[in-house]
Structure formats: C-alpha cells, structure tokens
Amino acid sequence: MKEPQIIAEIGCNHKGEMEIAHELIITAAKFCKADVAKFQKRNPKELLTEEQYNSPHPNLMHSYGDTYGKHREFLEFSLDEHKQLKKWCEIYGITYSSSVWDVTSAMEITSLNPELIKIPSACNLKFEMLTYLCDHYDGEIHLSLGMTTHAEEDKIVAFFESKERNKDLVIYSCTSGYPVPFEDICLLEISRLKNKFDHCVKGVGFSGHHLGIAADIAAMTLGAQWVERHFTLDRTWKGTDHAASLEPDGLRRLSRNLKSVKKSICYKEKEILQIEVEQRKKLKSE
C-alpha cells in the first residue's frame, strides 16, 4: 500500500481574503502535515445562467453578495492571486492544487502547471472542459464521482481512455452532501471502484464530507490512496462549507492517524518478529 496522500481542501473557506488563505496554507503544511492544499477556480459569469447569477443566495446568512453571482465573485481569487497561492505552497512545502469548474478556469489553472487539477463531482460530465485538460495539461487529473451513475462513470473513464490519459486519472468515491451522515458515506464504493477500474486508472481516492475522521481510516484500508477533506480555521465561520470541514487539530489528527495506520497494514515479515523474541522467552512455555 502506498503512503496515503492527504488533501486539505481549502476551497473558498478563505472567505475571499488572501491573508486567511495564507494562514490556511501554513497551518495545513506545518501543523497538520497535509500533502496538498487545494483551492477552487470558477468563472461565475460563464458557470451560471443570468437567472442564477441574479438570484439571491439560497441561504442568505452565508452570502457574501446581494445575488448568488456576486457572492461567487466575492469569493474568487484572480489568476495572479492563484500564482501567489502556489508560491506560498512552494515556500511551505505543500503541493498547490485547485478544482476547476469551467473551461476558462481550466485554462487559467493549467497555465500554472500544478502537479494535479481536480474536477468536482458537479463538473465531471463537462466534456468540453475535460477535453481541454486532456489536450493541454500534462499532470494528474483527479475527478470526484459524487452524484454520478454507474453508466456515467463508465462514460467518463472511457473518455479518458480514448484520450490516452486514463493512467493520469485518479477517481474519487464521494457522496455529495454537507455534511454527510455515516450511513450515506458508503465506503464499500471504494472497493467497487477499485475492482472495476483499478486496472485502467492511476488510482482511487476518497473525498469525504462527513463529521470526524473515523471513516477516513477505513477508506484507506479499503484502498483509497488519496483522502480529501474540507479544511477551515473555524467551523462556525460564515459560508456553507465550514460546517462539513475539519479544523486544524482535526486535520492534524487525520494526517497523523492515516500515516500511522498505514504502517500497520502489512503481514509479519517472519513468523516470530524480533519484538516478540524476548517476550516469547519469558512468557511462552514450549
């Protein structure tokens, strides 16, 4: 089993403030020991219809603008700001990444040449965007499969095979809810995805939106090589993602526990381990 990779999905939990984004990067890297700090990039005017853009946020207490479009614009960082985020990640020794939600955003993030780009569940059937990434981006493409039928999964993987990019594809078991109750996490989906696609994709991951960190340990033991969790400095902050996010101590414990448990997933290298020899002499009669 490979070393688990922990993605701190910062997303828009920076509240539109670069200072908070900076602190999130430092905390994820130095305190939590995560491997990846992931943001989001959207072009709201491309992504939303005029009606959606001008409608109020469905939950006004979490809105940063008087329309949903203005709310989304407020939380967006420019390409230059993403360049700065990437520089900060490099300084603090954590991999920079971003989800992309539309073609323009895919083009912008591709220009930064990150190690990996993420496709959220909501966008995994946007084949124009997937085509652009396959044709213009050489890194890993990570893709979540929340809200996706088995037939759609087949179509997505077949598309990457047709582009000869399936060996750069990491697919994620995911339930799209905020937060997700334990009975809806459905961890055995990881086993199903591995059994069905492990021969033709680079790997299988787990994107969780649940509470706590117990399920993530089980996800790794079932074969998830990547574990992605939303990350915030304060779960009570304004914004819909904070409640389903881990705070710094939670992400720190998740990272520590995953890497510790990974060491234990092995067979004994010999029938009586060295650590057992003295105990056998003292305690076990022939």
N, C-alpha and C positions, 0 to 999 in steps of 0.2 A: 504494500500500500504506500502511495506517495505521501509526502508531507502535506497535510491539509493547508489550503490557502484561504485566508480569512479576508473577506472584502467588507470594509466599513462603508456602507452606502450612505454617504452624506446627503446625496440628492439635493434637495432645496432646504434642508434643515439649517442652513446658514442664515436664513431669513433675509436674504438679499444683501448681506453685509460681508465684505471681504475680510474684515477683522475677525469675525466669527468663523469664517471658512478657514482662515489661517490657524486659529486655535484648534479647530476640529482636526486639521491635518496633523499638527504637532501632537495632540492628545492620542489620536489613532496610532501614530507611528511610535511615539516614545513611551507612553503609558500603557496603551492597550496591546502593543506589539502586533498590530494587524499588518497584513501584507499589501493591501490595496486600499486607496482612498478613492471612492467613486462619486462623481458628481452627475449632473444631468444637463443636457443642452436641448433646448426647444426653440423653435421659431413660432411663437403663438399665432401670428397672422397667417402663417402657412398651415399650421396644425388645426386651427379652429375655423369653423364657419363664421360668417358675420354675425349670425344669430347667437352662436355660442360665445363669441368674443364679447358681445354687448350685453349678454345676460348677467345677472348677478351671480356671485359665487353661491353654490348650493348650501354652504354653511357659513353664514356671514361673520360669525365670530372668528373664523380662521382666515378671513380675506384681507389681502394687502392692497386692494383696489376696489373702486366702486362698480367695476364689472369683472367678470371672470378673466377676460383678456388682459385687463390692466393688472389684475392680481398676478397673472402668469408673467407679464412683462416685468413687474417689480422684482420677482424672484430670479430673473435671468441674469447671468453674467455674460459679458461680451467675450468675443474670441480673445482679445488681449488679456482680459481677466483670467480666462482659462489658461492662457500661456503662463501667467503668473502663478496660478494654482499648480501647474505642472512643475514650475521651477521650485516652488516651496516643497513639493513632494520629493523632488530630487535632493534637495538640501537635507531633508529629514529622513531620507532612506526608506521611503514608501512609494509604491508604484501608483502613478496617476492613471485614472481612467474616467470615462464618462459614458452614461447612457445617451443615446441619440433617438429623437422622436420623429424626425422628418428629414427629407433629403438635404435641405440647406444645413441643418445641424450636423448631419453625417459628413458633408463636405468640409465643414469647419473643423470638426474634431479630427478627421482624417489628416488634415494639414498639420496637426500637432504630432502625428505619428506615435500615438501611445502604444504600449505593449498589448492592450486589449481594449475593445469597444464593446459595450453592452447594448443589446436590443431588449427593451422591456416587453413584457407579455402583451401589452396593448398594441404593440407595433410589429409583432412577429410575422404578420401576413402582408406587410408593406413591401412588396417585392421590388418596387422601383428603388426603394432605399437599400434593400438587401443587395440588389444588383450593383448599385453604385459601390457599396462596400467591397463586394467580391472583386470588382474590377479595378478598384483604386486603392485599396487598403490591404497591406500585407500581413498585418498582425492577427492575433486571435479574435474571433467574433464569438461573444458569449450571448446566449439567447434564452430567455425565460419562456416557459410553456404554460403559464397560468392562463385560464380562460380559453384553452385550446383543445379541440377534439383530437382523437387519435388519427383520424383521417388528415387533419390539418398538420399534425406532427409529421406524418409520412410525406406530405407535400413539401414541408419546409426542408426536411433532411434530403429529399430527392432533389430539391432545387440546389442545395449546396453541393451535392454530388455532381449535378450537371455542370456546375461552375468549377468543379475540381477544387473546392475549398472545404469539403467536409472534414478533412483532417486538421483544419484550423477552427472547427466549430465545437464549442462547449455548450451543451444543453442543460437547462436547469429545471428540476422539479419545483413547482411553485403553485401555491394556492393564492389567488388574488383577493385578499380581504385585509382589513386594517382595524383591529388585529384579528387573527385567525384563531378560532378555538381549536383545542388539541385534536378533537375528533375530525376536523377538516384539514389537518396538515397532511395526512395520507402519505406517510413516509415510505410505504412499500411501492409508491410510484417511482422512487429512485431505483429499486430493483427491476421494475418493469422496463424503465428506460435503458438501464444497463444491459438487460437481457436482449432487448430489441435493437439497440443502436450502438452498443459499445464497440462493435467491430468496425464501425464506419465513421465514428466521430472521435474527436480528440479526448473528450471526457464528459462526465456528468457531474453537475453541481446541484446545490440546494439553495434556494432563495426563500428565506423564512420571514413571515410577518406575524409571528406568534409572540407570546409573552414568555420570558425566561429563556434559559439556554439548554434545558434538558434534551429537547428534541434534536438539537444540532449535533450532539454527541452521537445519538442514534443514527442520524443522517450520514455521518462519516463512517460509522461501522457498516452501513449498508452500501458504501462505495462512493459517496459524494466526495469528490476531490476539492471542490470549491464550496465554501459556505459563505453566503452573503446575508448580512443583516443591516437593517437601517440603523443609523448611528446619530445620536444627538447629545448635546451637553446637558439638556434639561427636558424631560418628557412632558413637562407642564407648559412648555412654550407654545405660542400661537402657531398653528399650522396643523394640517391633518395627519402628517406622517410621524409626528413626535411620539404619540401615544403607543405606536407599534414599533418604536425604536429602542435600542439599548443605550443606556447612559455609559459613561466611561468605565465605571467599575464592572458593569455587566459585560461589556465587550472585552475588557481585560481578562475577566474570568473565563469567558468563552475561548479566547485565544489560548490562554494557559491550559485549559482543560482539554481542548481539542488536540494540542500538540503533546500533552502528557499521555492521553488515552491512546493516541496513535502509536506510541512506543510499546504499548501493551498488546497491540493486535499482532500477535506472532505466535509461532509454535515454539516449544522448548527446543533449543539447539542441540541438546543431548538429554538423555533420559533423566539424569540427575544433574541439575545445574550446580555450578560452583558454590552459589549462595546456600545450597542445601547440604553440601558435603558435611560441614561441621555439625549441623543440626541432625543429620542422619546418624552420625557417630554418637551423639549424645542421647537422642530420643528414640531411635528405631532399633528394636531388637531383631536379630536375624531369625 
